[in-house]
Amino acid sequence: METIFNSLKKSVCTDCGRDIQKDFIFCPWCGSSVNKDKQIENIALHEENMRIKWHEEQLRQDAKILDDLEKELTAYVVCAQLSR
Ligand SMILES: [Zn+2]
């Protein structure tokens, strides 16, 4: 069980033989490209991440707009209270 788990989490560089994390495309020790079959998977994952990031950015911008509106509203309320 543990070896399966380890092999899921870790991979070994074919060039320098050091342990590297499974999701690494390049070996951090020697810079060799590893997990060639994983590269396609990683690119897909990367694209997915980019899409999520873009989505988050949109949400963040929406939130910022709402935040600005709220600040504006608060300013109006303060003005209204001051002018009373
Ligand atoms: Zn290496």
PDB file of the backbone (N, CA, C, O) and the ligand in Angstrom, with CONECT records:
HET     ZN  A 101       1
ATOM      1  N   MET A   1       0.836  -1.202   0.000  1.00  0.00           N
ATOM      2  CA  MET A   1       0.000   0.000   0.000  1.00  0.00           C
ATOM      3  C   MET A   1       0.868   1.248   0.000  1.00  0.00           C
ATOM      4  O   MET A   1       0.639   2.200  -0.747  1.00  0.00           O
ATOM      5  N   GLU A   2       1.896   1.205   0.889  1.00  0.00           N
ATOM      6  CA  GLU A   2       2.732   2.396   1.033  1.00  0.00           C
ATOM      7  C   GLU A   2       3.529   2.702  -0.231  1.00  0.00           C
ATOM      8  O   GLU A   2       3.748   3.857  -0.595  1.00  0.00           O
ATOM      9  N   THR A   3       3.960   1.603  -0.895  1.00  0.00           N
ATOM     10  CA  THR A   3       4.740   1.825  -2.112  1.00  0.00           C
ATOM     11  C   THR A   3       3.875   2.432  -3.203  1.00  0.00           C
ATOM     12  O   THR A   3       4.331   3.254  -3.998  1.00  0.00           O
ATOM     13  N   ILE A   4       2.626   2.012  -3.226  1.00  0.00           N
ATOM     14  CA  ILE A   4       1.703   2.589  -4.206  1.00  0.00           C
ATOM     15  C   ILE A   4       1.516   4.067  -3.906  1.00  0.00           C
ATOM     16  O   ILE A   4       1.542   4.914  -4.798  1.00  0.00           O
ATOM     17  N   PHE A   5       1.327   4.351  -2.618  1.00  0.00           N
ATOM     18  CA  PHE A   5       1.150   5.730  -2.183  1.00  0.00           C
ATOM     19  C   PHE A   5       2.372   6.570  -2.528  1.00  0.00           C
ATOM     20  O   PHE A   5       2.257   7.685  -3.037  1.00  0.00           O
ATOM     21  N   ASN A   6       3.552   6.008  -2.239  1.00  0.00           N
ATOM     22  CA  ASN A   6       4.794   6.719  -2.523  1.00  0.00           C
ATOM     23  C   ASN A   6       4.988   6.948  -4.018  1.00  0.00           C
ATOM     24  O   ASN A   6       5.425   8.016  -4.447  1.00  0.00           O
ATOM     25  N   SER A   7       4.661   5.946  -4.784  1.00  0.00           N
ATOM     26  CA  SER A   7       4.845   6.090  -6.221  1.00  0.00           C
ATOM     27  C   SER A   7       3.854   7.097  -6.789  1.00  0.00           C
ATOM     28  O   SER A   7       4.082   7.682  -7.848  1.00  0.00           O
ATOM     29  N   LEU A   8       2.765   7.287  -6.082  1.00  0.00           N
ATOM     30  CA  LEU A   8       1.800   8.294  -6.516  1.00  0.00           C
ATOM     31  C   LEU A   8       2.306   9.686  -6.202  1.00  0.00           C
ATOM     32  O   LEU A   8       2.061  10.636  -6.945  1.00  0.00           O
ATOM     33  N   LYS A   9       3.020   9.792  -5.087  1.00  0.00           N
ATOM     34  CA  LYS A   9       3.502  11.095  -4.645  1.00  0.00           C
ATOM     35  C   LYS A   9       4.868  11.442  -5.200  1.00  0.00           C
ATOM     36  O   LYS A   9       5.204  12.610  -5.395  1.00  0.00           O
ATOM     37  N   LYS A  10       5.658  10.390  -5.454  1.00  0.00           N
ATOM     38  CA  LYS A  10       7.039  10.631  -5.846  1.00  0.00           C
ATOM     39  C   LYS A  10       7.368   9.990  -7.174  1.00  0.00           C
ATOM     40  O   LYS A  10       6.728   9.042  -7.629  1.00  0.00           O
ATOM     41  N   SER A  11       8.387  10.550  -7.764  1.00  0.00           N
ATOM     42  CA  SER A  11       8.889   9.993  -8.999  1.00  0.00           C
ATOM     43  C   SER A  11      10.407  10.113  -8.932  1.00  0.00           C
ATOM     44  O   SER A  11      10.939  10.913  -8.162  1.00  0.00           O
ATOM     45  N   VAL A  12      11.084   9.336  -9.723  1.00  0.00           N
ATOM     46  CA  VAL A  12      12.541   9.374  -9.700  1.00  0.00           C
ATOM     47  C   VAL A  12      13.047   9.898 -11.036  1.00  0.00           C
ATOM     48  O   VAL A  12      12.599   9.469 -12.099  1.00  0.00           O
ATOM     49  N   CYS A  13      13.977  10.820 -10.964  1.00  0.00           N
ATOM     50  CA  CYS A  13      14.549  11.382 -12.174  1.00  0.00           C
ATOM     51  C   CYS A  13      15.334  10.317 -12.915  1.00  0.00           C
ATOM     52  O   CYS A  13      16.161   9.622 -12.325  1.00  0.00           O
ATOM     53  N   THR A  14      15.081  10.189 -14.184  1.00  0.00           N
ATOM     54  CA  THR A  14      15.774   9.167 -14.970  1.00  0.00           C
ATOM     55  C   THR A  14      17.223   9.562 -15.238  1.00  0.00           C
ATOM     56  O   THR A  14      18.046   8.717 -15.594  1.00  0.00           O
ATOM     57  N   ASP A  15      17.533  10.844 -15.068  1.00  0.00           N
ATOM     58  CA  ASP A  15      18.891  11.326 -15.329  1.00  0.00           C
ATOM     59  C   ASP A  15      19.790  11.239 -14.113  1.00  0.00           C
ATOM     60  O   ASP A  15      20.878  10.668 -14.176  1.00  0.00           O
ATOM     61  N   CYS A  16      19.331  11.811 -12.992  1.00  0.00           N
ATOM     62  CA  CYS A  16      20.198  11.825 -11.816  1.00  0.00           C
ATOM     63  C   CYS A  16      19.739  10.865 -10.740  1.00  0.00           C
ATOM     64  O   CYS A  16      20.454  10.648  -9.761  1.00  0.00           O
ATOM     65  N   GLY A  17      18.560  10.287 -10.900  1.00  0.00           N
ATOM     66  CA  GLY A  17      18.079   9.268  -9.969  1.00  0.00           C
ATOM     67  C   GLY A  17      17.572   9.799  -8.649  1.00  0.00           C
ATOM     68  O   GLY A  17      17.287   9.025  -7.735  1.00  0.00           O
ATOM     69  N   ARG A  18      17.454  11.107  -8.538  1.00  0.00           N
ATOM     70  CA  ARG A  18      16.968  11.670  -7.277  1.00  0.00           C
ATOM     71  C   ARG A  18      15.440  11.679  -7.236  1.00  0.00           C
ATOM     72  O   ARG A  18      14.759  11.679  -8.261  1.00  0.00           O
ATOM     73  N   ASP A  19      14.944  11.687  -6.012  1.00  0.00           N
ATOM     74  CA  ASP A  19      13.494  11.752  -5.821  1.00  0.00           C
ATOM     75  C   ASP A  19      12.990  13.135  -6.186  1.00  0.00           C
ATOM     76  O   ASP A  19      13.556  14.156  -5.797  1.00  0.00           O
ATOM     77  N   ILE A  20      11.928  13.133  -6.932  1.00  0.00           N
ATOM     78  CA  ILE A  20      11.286  14.392  -7.265  1.00  0.00           C
ATOM     79  C   ILE A  20       9.797  14.242  -7.067  1.00  0.00           C
ATOM     80  O   ILE A  20       9.270  13.130  -7.074  1.00  0.00           O
ATOM     81  N   GLN A  21       9.144  15.316  -6.897  1.00  0.00           N
ATOM     82  CA  GLN A  21       7.699  15.252  -6.719  1.00  0.00           C
ATOM     83  C   GLN A  21       7.052  14.902  -8.028  1.00  0.00           C
ATOM     84  O   GLN A  21       7.468  15.337  -9.102  1.00  0.00           O
ATOM     85  N   LYS A  22       6.027  14.106  -7.903  1.00  0.00           N
ATOM     86  CA  LYS A  22       5.337  13.535  -9.049  1.00  0.00           C
ATOM     87  C   LYS A  22       4.840  14.594 -10.041  1.00  0.00           C
ATOM     88  O   LYS A  22       4.890  14.392 -11.254  1.00  0.00           O
ATOM     89  N   ASP A  23       4.370  15.702  -9.516  1.00  0.00           N
ATOM     90  CA  ASP A  23       3.800  16.710 -10.401  1.00  0.00           C
ATOM     91  C   ASP A  23       4.840  17.631 -11.036  1.00  0.00           C
ATOM     92  O   ASP A  23       4.485  18.539 -11.787  1.00  0.00           O
ATOM     93  N   PHE A  24       6.134  17.401 -10.738  1.00  0.00           N
ATOM     94  CA  PHE A  24       7.175  18.192 -11.378  1.00  0.00           C
ATOM     95  C   PHE A  24       7.377  17.727 -12.817  1.00  0.00           C
ATOM     96  O   PHE A  24       7.458  16.528 -13.085  1.00  0.00           O
ATOM     97  N   ILE A  25       7.457  18.655 -13.710  1.00  0.00           N
ATOM     98  CA  ILE A  25       7.749  18.302 -15.096  1.00  0.00           C
ATOM     99  C   ILE A  25       9.260  18.249 -15.289  1.00  0.00           C
ATOM    100  O   ILE A  25       9.779  17.441 -16.059  1.00  0.00           O
ATOM    101  N   PHE A  26       9.959  19.140 -14.563  1.00  0.00           N
ATOM    102  CA  PHE A  26      11.408  19.176 -14.659  1.00  0.00           C
ATOM    103  C   PHE A  26      12.027  18.785 -13.330  1.00  0.00           C
ATOM    104  O   PHE A  26      11.509  19.109 -12.261  1.00  0.00           O
ATOM    105  N   CYS A  27      13.133  18.089 -13.421  1.00  0.00           N
ATOM    106  CA  CYS A  27      13.850  17.711 -12.214  1.00  0.00           C
ATOM    107  C   CYS A  27      14.464  18.965 -11.603  1.00  0.00           C
ATOM    108  O   CYS A  27      15.176  19.702 -12.286  1.00  0.00           O
ATOM    109  N   PRO A  28      14.190  19.217 -10.305  1.00  0.00           N
ATOM    110  CA  PRO A  28      14.760  20.412  -9.678  1.00  0.00           C
ATOM    111  C   PRO A  28      16.254  20.291  -9.420  1.00  0.00           C
ATOM    112  O   PRO A  28      16.921  21.286  -9.139  1.00  0.00           O
ATOM    113  N   TRP A  29      16.780  19.075  -9.514  1.00  0.00           N
ATOM    114  CA  TRP A  29      18.202  18.836  -9.230  1.00  0.00           C
ATOM    115  C   TRP A  29      19.059  19.040 -10.473  1.00  0.00           C
ATOM    116  O   TRP A  29      20.072  19.738 -10.430  1.00  0.00           O
ATOM    117  N   CYS A  30      18.653  18.437 -11.565  1.00  0.00           N
ATOM    118  CA  CYS A  30      19.501  18.507 -12.764  1.00  0.00           C
ATOM    119  C   CYS A  30      18.818  19.235 -13.915  1.00  0.00           C
ATOM    120  O   CYS A  30      19.440  19.480 -14.949  1.00  0.00           O
ATOM    121  N   GLY A  31      17.549  19.581 -13.746  1.00  0.00           N
ATOM    122  CA  GLY A  31      16.851  20.350 -14.774  1.00  0.00           C
ATOM    123  C   GLY A  31      16.356  19.525 -15.942  1.00  0.00           C
ATOM    124  O   GLY A  31      15.790  20.055 -16.898  1.00  0.00           O
ATOM    125  N   SER A  32      16.577  18.206 -15.856  1.00  0.00           N
ATOM    126  CA  SER A  32      16.132  17.325 -16.926  1.00  0.00           C
ATOM    127  C   SER A  32      14.615  17.219 -16.935  1.00  0.00           C
ATOM    128  O   SER A  32      13.973  17.207 -15.884  1.00  0.00           O
ATOM    129  N   SER A  33      14.066  17.142 -18.109  1.00  0.00           N
ATOM    130  CA  SER A  33      12.613  17.008 -18.186  1.00  0.00           C
ATOM    131  C   SER A  33      12.219  15.571 -17.894  1.00  0.00           C
ATOM    132  O   SER A  33      12.761  14.631 -18.475  1.00  0.00           O
ATOM    133  N   VAL A  34      11.281  15.419 -16.999  1.00  0.00           N
ATOM    134  CA  VAL A  34      10.872  14.090 -16.551  1.00  0.00           C
ATOM    135  C   VAL A  34       9.375  13.916 -16.719  1.00  0.00           C
ATOM    136  O   VAL A  34       8.650  14.843 -17.080  1.00  0.00           O
ATOM    137  N   ASN A  35       8.941  12.704 -16.448  1.00  0.00           N
ATOM    138  CA  ASN A  35       7.505  12.404 -16.515  1.00  0.00           C
ATOM    139  C   ASN A  35       6.878  12.884 -17.819  1.00  0.00           C
ATOM    140  O   ASN A  35       5.888  13.616 -17.825  1.00  0.00           O
ATOM    141  N   LYS A  36       7.464  12.464 -18.890  1.00  0.00           N
ATOM    142  CA  LYS A  36       6.987  12.931 -20.201  1.00  0.00           C
ATOM    143  C   LYS A  36       5.491  12.674 -20.403  1.00  0.00           C
ATOM    144  O   LYS A  36       4.769  13.478 -20.993  1.00  0.00           O
ATOM    145  N   ASP A  37       5.057  11.516 -19.887  1.00  0.00           N
ATOM    146  CA  ASP A  37       3.631  11.218 -20.001  1.00  0.00           C
ATOM    147  C   ASP A  37       2.811  12.139 -19.111  1.00  0.00           C
ATOM    148  O   ASP A  37       1.618  12.345 -19.330  1.00  0.00           O
ATOM    149  N   LYS A  38       3.479  12.687 -18.106  1.00  0.00           N
ATOM    150  CA  LYS A  38       2.798  13.583 -17.177  1.00  0.00           C
ATOM    151  C   LYS A  38       2.708  14.994 -17.756  1.00  0.00           C
ATOM    152  O   LYS A  38       1.868  15.793 -17.344  1.00  0.00           O
ATOM    153  N   GLN A  39       3.575  15.284 -18.702  1.00  0.00           N
ATOM    154  CA  GLN A  39       3.619  16.640 -19.238  1.00  0.00           C
ATOM    155  C   GLN A  39       2.291  17.052 -19.837  1.00  0.00           C
ATOM    156  O   GLN A  39       1.800  18.155 -19.597  1.00  0.00           O
ATOM    157  N   ILE A  40       1.714  16.148 -20.623  1.00  0.00           N
ATOM    158  CA  ILE A  40       0.424  16.434 -21.245  1.00  0.00           C
ATOM    159  C   ILE A  40      -0.619  16.675 -20.159  1.00  0.00           C
ATOM    160  O   ILE A  40      -1.428  17.600 -20.223  1.00  0.00           O
ATOM    161  N   GLU A  41      -0.562  15.797 -19.159  1.00  0.00           N
ATOM    162  CA  GLU A  41      -1.477  15.911 -18.022  1.00  0.00           C
ATOM    163  C   GLU A  41      -1.280  17.251 -17.325  1.00  0.00           C
ATOM    164  O   GLU A  41      -2.238  17.924 -16.943  1.00  0.00           O
ATOM    165  N   ASN A  42      -0.007  17.619 -17.169  1.00  0.00           N
ATOM    166  CA  ASN A  42       0.313  18.873 -16.498  1.00  0.00           C
ATOM    167  C   ASN A  42      -0.149  20.077 -17.295  1.00  0.00           C
ATOM    168  O   ASN A  42      -0.631  21.059 -16.730  1.00  0.00           O
ATOM    169  N   ILE A  43      -0.002  20.001 -18.606  1.00  0.00           N
ATOM    170  CA  ILE A  43      -0.448  21.097 -19.457  1.00  0.00           C
ATOM    171  C   ILE A  43      -1.955  21.261 -19.326  1.00  0.00           C
ATOM    172  O   ILE A  43      -2.467  22.375 -19.224  1.00  0.00           O
ATOM    173  N   ALA A  44      -2.652  20.135 -19.329  1.00  0.00           N
ATOM    174  CA  ALA A  44      -4.102  20.160 -19.144  1.00  0.00           C
ATOM    175  C   ALA A  44      -4.461  20.747 -17.796  1.00  0.00           C
ATOM    176  O   ALA A  44      -5.399  21.534 -17.663  1.00  0.00           O
ATOM    177  N   LEU A  45      -3.690  20.343 -16.800  1.00  0.00           N
ATOM    178  CA  LEU A  45      -3.889  20.845 -15.446  1.00  0.00           C
ATOM    179  C   LEU A  45      -3.611  22.342 -15.391  1.00  0.00           C
ATOM    180  O   LEU A  45      -4.330  23.106 -14.748  1.00  0.00           O
ATOM    181  N   HIS A  46      -2.550  22.734 -16.082  1.00  0.00           N
ATOM    182  CA  HIS A  46      -2.163  24.135 -16.127  1.00  0.00           C
ATOM    183  C   HIS A  46      -3.268  24.973 -16.763  1.00  0.00           C
ATOM    184  O   HIS A  46      -3.610  26.052 -16.279  1.00  0.00           O
ATOM    185  N   GLU A  47      -3.811  24.459 -17.844  1.00  0.00           N
ATOM    186  CA  GLU A  47      -4.892  25.171 -18.520  1.00  0.00           C
ATOM    187  C   GLU A  47      -6.108  25.282 -17.621  1.00  0.00           C
ATOM    188  O   GLU A  47      -6.783  26.310 -17.577  1.00  0.00           O
ATOM    189  N   GLU A  48      -6.370  24.197 -16.903  1.00  0.00           N
ATOM    190  CA  GLU A  48      -7.485  24.191 -15.956  1.00  0.00           C
ATOM    191  C   GLU A  48      -7.242  25.247 -14.877  1.00  0.00           C
ATOM    192  O   GLU A  48      -8.141  25.999 -14.499  1.00  0.00           O
ATOM    193  N   ASN A  49      -5.999  25.278 -14.394  1.00  0.00           N
ATOM    194  CA  ASN A  49      -5.650  26.258 -13.361  1.00  0.00           C
ATOM    195  C   ASN A  49      -5.795  27.676 -13.877  1.00  0.00           C
ATOM    196  O   ASN A  49      -6.281  28.563 -13.176  1.00  0.00           O
ATOM    197  N   MET A  50      -5.364  27.877 -15.121  1.00  0.00           N
ATOM    198  CA  MET A  50      -5.459  29.202 -15.729  1.00  0.00           C
ATOM    199  C   MET A  50      -6.912  29.632 -15.819  1.00  0.00           C
ATOM    200  O   MET A  50      -7.258  30.788 -15.573  1.00  0.00           O
ATOM    201  N   ARG A  51      -7.757  28.667 -16.180  1.00  0.00           N
ATOM    202  CA  ARG A  51      -9.177  28.962 -16.317  1.00  0.00           C
ATOM    203  C   ARG A  51      -9.766  29.336 -14.953  1.00  0.00           C
ATOM    204  O   ARG A  51     -10.546  30.281 -14.833  1.00  0.00           O
ATOM    205  N   ILE A  52      -9.370  28.568 -13.926  1.00  0.00           N
ATOM    206  CA  ILE A  52      -9.834  28.852 -12.571  1.00  0.00           C
ATOM    207  C   ILE A  52      -9.315  30.220 -12.130  1.00  0.00           C
ATOM    208  O   ILE A  52     -10.053  31.016 -11.548  1.00  0.00           O
ATOM    209  N   LYS A  53      -8.035  30.484 -12.414  1.00  0.00           N
ATOM    210  CA  LYS A  53      -7.431  31.768 -12.037  1.00  0.00           C
ATOM    211  C   LYS A  53      -8.165  32.910 -12.715  1.00  0.00           C
ATOM    212  O   LYS A  53      -8.458  33.928 -12.086  1.00  0.00           O
ATOM    213  N   TRP A  54      -8.462  32.744 -13.994  1.00  0.00           N
ATOM    214  CA  TRP A  54      -9.156  33.779 -14.744  1.00  0.00           C
ATOM    215  C   TRP A  54     -10.530  34.031 -14.110  1.00  0.00           C
ATOM    216  O   TRP A  54     -10.978  35.165 -13.945  1.00  0.00           O
ATOM    217  N   HIS A  55     -11.161  32.924 -13.769  1.00  0.00           N
ATOM    218  CA  HIS A  55     -12.480  32.992 -13.141  1.00  0.00           C
ATOM    219  C   HIS A  55     -12.401  33.706 -11.803  1.00  0.00           C
ATOM    220  O   HIS A  55     -13.240  34.544 -11.472  1.00  0.00           O
ATOM    221  N   GLU A  56     -11.374  33.354 -11.043  1.00  0.00           N
ATOM    222  CA  GLU A  56     -11.168  33.985  -9.738  1.00  0.00           C
ATOM    223  C   GLU A  56     -10.914  35.475  -9.897  1.00  0.00           C
ATOM    224  O   GLU A  56     -11.384  36.298  -9.111  1.00  0.00           O
ATOM    225  N   GLU A  57     -10.157  35.796 -10.937  1.00  0.00           N
ATOM    226  CA  GLU A  57      -9.839  37.210 -11.212  1.00  0.00           C
ATOM    227  C   GLU A  57     -11.120  37.981 -11.521  1.00  0.00           C
ATOM    228  O   GLU A  57     -11.321  39.102 -11.053  1.00  0.00           O
ATOM    229  N   GLN A  58     -11.976  37.354 -12.320  1.00  0.00           N
ATOM    230  CA  GLN A  58     -13.265  37.976 -12.646  1.00  0.00           C
ATOM    231  C   GLN A  58     -14.079  38.196 -11.378  1.00  0.00           C
ATOM    232  O   GLN A  58     -14.666  39.258 -11.171  1.00  0.00           O
ATOM    233  N   LEU A  59     -14.101  37.167 -10.535  1.00  0.00           N
ATOM    234  CA  LEU A  59     -14.841  37.250  -9.273  1.00  0.00           C
ATOM    235  C   LEU A  59     -14.253  38.329  -8.379  1.00  0.00           C
ATOM    236  O   LEU A  59     -14.971  39.070  -7.706  1.00  0.00           O
ATOM    237  N   ARG A  60     -12.915  38.397  -8.391  1.00  0.00           N
ATOM    238  CA  ARG A  60     -12.209  39.385  -7.579  1.00  0.00           C
ATOM    239  C   ARG A  60     -12.565  40.793  -8.037  1.00  0.00           C
ATOM    240  O   ARG A  60     -12.769  41.697  -7.227  1.00  0.00           O
ATOM    241  N   GLN A  61     -12.634  40.956  -9.367  1.00  0.00           N
ATOM    242  CA  GLN A  61     -12.976  42.260  -9.924  1.00  0.00           C
ATOM    243  C   GLN A  61     -14.411  42.632  -9.576  1.00  0.00           C
ATOM    244  O   GLN A  61     -14.705  43.777  -9.234  1.00  0.00           O
ATOM    245  N   ASP A  62     -15.297  41.646  -9.669  1.00  0.00           N
ATOM    246  CA  ASP A  62     -16.685  41.877  -9.286  1.00  0.00           C
ATOM    247  C   ASP A  62     -16.776  42.282  -7.824  1.00  0.00           C
ATOM    248  O   ASP A  62     -17.499  43.206  -7.452  1.00  0.00           O
ATOM    249  N   ALA A  63     -16.010  41.554  -7.002  1.00  0.00           N
ATOM    250  CA  ALA A  63     -15.997  41.835  -5.571  1.00  0.00           C
ATOM    251  C   ALA A  63     -15.475  43.240  -5.319  1.00  0.00           C
ATOM    252  O   ALA A  63     -15.961  43.947  -4.436  1.00  0.00           O
ATOM    253  N   LYS A  64     -14.469  43.641  -6.114  1.00  0.00           N
ATOM    254  CA  LYS A  64     -13.871  44.969  -5.967  1.00  0.00           C
ATOM    255  C   LYS A  64     -14.894  46.047  -6.325  1.00  0.00           C
ATOM    256  O   LYS A  64     -15.000  47.072  -5.652  1.00  0.00           O
ATOM    257  N   ILE A  65     -15.633  45.796  -7.383  1.00  0.00           N
ATOM    258  CA  ILE A  65     -16.665  46.740  -7.794  1.00  0.00           C
ATOM    259  C   ILE A  65     -17.705  46.892  -6.687  1.00  0.00           C
ATOM    260  O   ILE A  65     -18.121  47.999  -6.345  1.00  0.00           O
ATOM    261  N   LEU A  66     -18.102  45.771  -6.151  1.00  0.00           N
ATOM    262  CA  LEU A  66     -19.070  45.780  -5.045  1.00  0.00           C
ATOM    263  C   LEU A  66     -18.499  46.512  -3.836  1.00  0.00           C
ATOM    264  O   LEU A  66     -19.188  47.267  -3.150  1.00  0.00           O
ATOM    265  N   ASP A  67     -17.219  46.259  -3.604  1.00  0.00           N
ATOM    266  CA  ASP A  67     -16.541  46.883  -2.482  1.00  0.00           C
ATOM    267  C   ASP A  67     -16.506  48.397  -2.664  1.00  0.00           C
ATOM    268  O   ASP A  67     -16.764  49.157  -1.731  1.00  0.00           O
ATOM    269  N   ASP A  68     -16.181  48.819  -3.888  1.00  0.00           N
ATOM    270  CA  ASP A  68     -16.143  50.247  -4.208  1.00  0.00           C
ATOM    271  C   ASP A  68     -17.514  50.868  -4.038  1.00  0.00           C
ATOM    272  O   ASP A  68     -17.650  51.967  -3.499  1.00  0.00           O
ATOM    273  N   LEU A  69     -18.532  50.154  -4.504  1.00  0.00           N
ATOM    274  CA  LEU A  69     -19.907  50.624  -4.366  1.00  0.00           C
ATOM    275  C   LEU A  69     -20.288  50.794  -2.909  1.00  0.00           C
ATOM    276  O   LEU A  69     -20.937  51.759  -2.506  1.00  0.00           O
ATOM    277  N   GLU A  70     -19.854  49.811  -2.143  1.00  0.00           N
ATOM    278  CA  GLU A  70     -20.159  49.852  -0.715  1.00  0.00           C
ATOM    279  C   GLU A  70     -19.489  51.047  -0.059  1.00  0.00           C
ATOM    280  O   GLU A  70     -20.083  51.730   0.775  1.00  0.00           O
ATOM    281  N   LYS A  71     -18.231  51.291  -0.453  1.00  0.00           N
ATOM    282  CA  LYS A  71     -17.485  52.432   0.091  1.00  0.00           C
ATOM    283  C   LYS A  71     -18.186  53.729  -0.279  1.00  0.00           C
ATOM    284  O   LYS A  71     -18.326  54.643   0.535  1.00  0.00           O
ATOM    285  N   GLU A  72     -18.622  53.782  -1.537  1.00  0.00           N
ATOM    286  CA  GLU A  72     -19.316  54.965  -2.029  1.00  0.00           C
ATOM    287  C   GLU A  72     -20.594  55.202  -1.234  1.00  0.00           C
ATOM    288  O   GLU A  72     -20.897  56.315  -0.802  1.00  0.00           O
ATOM    289  N   LEU A  73     -21.329  54.108  -1.060  1.00  0.00           N
ATOM    290  CA  LEU A  73     -22.580  54.168  -0.291  1.00  0.00           C
ATOM    291  C   LEU A  73     -22.322  54.633   1.132  1.00  0.00           C
ATOM    292  O   LEU A  73     -23.045  55.468   1.676  1.00  0.00           O
ATOM    293  N   THR A  74     -21.260  54.066   1.726  1.00  0.00           N
ATOM    294  CA  THR A  74     -20.892  54.440   3.087  1.00  0.00           C
ATOM    295  C   THR A  74     -20.582  55.931   3.147  1.00  0.00           C
ATOM    296  O   THR A  74     -20.970  56.626   4.086  1.00  0.00           O
ATOM    297  N   ALA A  75     -19.876  56.407   2.125  1.00  0.00           N
ATOM    298  CA  ALA A  75     -19.525  57.829   2.053  1.00  0.00           C
ATOM    299  C   ALA A  75     -20.792  58.673   1.976  1.00  0.00           C
ATOM    300  O   ALA A  75     -20.896  59.713   2.625  1.00  0.00           O
ATOM    301  N   TYR A  76     -21.733  58.224   1.194  1.00  0.00           N
ATOM    302  CA  TYR A  76     -23.010  58.958   1.071  1.00  0.00           C
ATOM    303  C   TYR A  76     -23.729  59.012   2.415  1.00  0.00           C
ATOM    304  O   TYR A  76     -24.248  60.044   2.841  1.00  0.00           O
ATOM    305  N   VAL A  77     -23.732  57.837   3.063  1.00  0.00           N
ATOM    306  CA  VAL A  77     -24.411  57.750   4.371  1.00  0.00           C
ATOM    307  C   VAL A  77     -23.755  58.689   5.363  1.00  0.00           C
ATOM    308  O   VAL A  77     -24.432  59.390   6.116  1.00  0.00           O
ATOM    309  N   VAL A  78     -22.419  58.696   5.358  1.00  0.00           N
ATOM    310  CA  VAL A  78     -21.689  59.581   6.269  1.00  0.00           C
ATOM    311  C   VAL A  78     -22.010  61.039   5.952  1.00  0.00           C
ATOM    312  O   VAL A  78     -22.221  61.844   6.859  1.00  0.00           O
ATOM    313  N   CYS A  79     -22.046  61.379   4.661  1.00  0.00           N
ATOM    314  CA  CYS A  79     -22.367  62.728   4.220  1.00  0.00           C
ATOM    315  C   CYS A  79     -23.774  63.110   4.690  1.00  0.00           C
ATOM    316  O   CYS A  79     -24.010  64.208   5.195  1.00  0.00           O
ATOM    317  N   ALA A  80     -24.691  62.169   4.506  1.00  0.00           N
ATOM    318  CA  ALA A  80     -26.081  62.413   4.884  1.00  0.00           C
ATOM    319  C   ALA A  80     -26.187  62.635   6.384  1.00  0.00           C
ATOM    320  O   ALA A  80     -26.936  63.488   6.858  1.00  0.00           O
ATOM    321  N   GLN A  81     -25.421  61.848   7.108  1.00  0.00           N
ATOM    322  CA  GLN A  81     -25.467  61.983   8.575  1.00  0.00           C
ATOM    323  C   GLN A  81     -24.836  63.287   9.010  1.00  0.00           C
ATOM    324  O   GLN A  81     -25.295  63.918   9.962  1.00  0.00           O
ATOM    325  N   LEU A  82     -23.783  63.694   8.318  1.00  0.00           N
ATOM    326  CA  LEU A  82     -23.074  64.944   8.680  1.00  0.00           C
ATOM    327  C   LEU A  82     -23.927  66.157   8.353  1.00  0.00           C
ATOM    328  O   LEU A  82     -23.890  67.159   9.067  1.00  0.00           O
ATOM    329  N   SER A  83     -24.693  66.070   7.278  1.00  0.00           N
ATOM    330  CA  SER A  83     -25.474  67.220   6.856  1.00  0.00           C
ATOM    331  C   SER A  83     -26.778  67.365   7.639  1.00  0.00           C
ATOM    332  O   SER A  83     -27.534  68.321   7.469  1.00  0.00           O
ATOM    333  N   ARG A  84     -27.008  66.381   8.499  1.00  0.00           N
ATOM    334  CA  ARG A  84     -28.251  66.438   9.284  1.00  0.00           C
ATOM    335  C   ARG A  84     -28.199  67.532  10.355  1.00  0.00           C
ATOM    336  O   ARG A  84     -29.162  67.713  11.100  1.00  0.00           O
TER     337      ARG A  84
HETATM  338 ZN    ZN A 101      17.506  14.869 -12.243  1.00  0.00          ZN2+
END
